[in-house]
Amino acid sequence: MATSNLQPIPADQRGVLEALFQFYLYELSPIVELCQSDDGYFSYDFRLLDKYWSAPHHHPYFILAESGIAGFALVRQYPGLDARYDIEQFFVLAAHKRKGLGASALAQLLGKHPGDWQIRVLPENLAAHQFWQSSIERAIGQQCTPTAKLEDNLVMDFYEFAV
């Protein structure tokens, strides 16, 4: 199993995150309806990322492999539940998937931020469910079954656990 390292994303590397975000949006495009602009890029309001460099309790990380940046994780304290960490976005590039990098990154995130956690997944995202179920179980030593909840008029599956 490959291991990853987490590196906080400095503000001057935000452009790299935004470039990786296009691959993330591409991966989500079969599951959610996403629009591409005339220049071929997926439309996304990147101002939504501002809080990761301006608000407290927001933690942007690159997931690193031996060969360089392999993905990213955006961790925050969940709005309205300040004692709960939430993975707002998580992505590993296709070339690095199924090698253990994502699971290693999750274990490191949990070590950096002990406490109550939640991970939200679209019910239709079967690959993400498979990844999160196995990675959470590996990290905490027990199964975690998601619970469907309504969030912003959208049903999401919530994995909730404590470390």
C-alpha positions, 0 to 999 in steps of 0.5 A: 500500500502506498502512503501519502503525505499531506501538505497544507496548501499555501495561498500562493499555490491556490492556482494549482488547487483550482487546476486540480479542481477541474479534474475533480469536477470532470470526475463528478460530471457523470453523477451531477449535472455540471456545465462547461463554459465555452473555453472547455472548463467546468463552471465553478465559483472559485470564490467558494474556496476563499474561506480556506485562506481567510476563515478559521477552522478551514484546512486545505491540503495537497495529497502528495505521492512520491511523484508529486501532487496526487490530489487534495483534501479540504477539511473544515469544521462543519457550519453550525456544528463547530465540534465536527470536522467535515471533508468538504471536498476530497480528490485523488487523481486517477493515476494514483487511485487504488494504491492506498494514497487516499486511505493514507491521507484520510488516516493522516487527516484524522490524526491531525484533527482528532474529534467528531467527523463526518463525510458527505457523499452523494448516494449515486456516487458508488465509487466514493461509497466503496472508497469511504467505507473501506478507508474509514474502516481501516482508519478507525477499526470498525465499520461505518454505515452512512445515514441519509440526510437532507442538506441544502435540498439535496439528499446526502449520505453522511458517514459519522464517526469519532477518533 
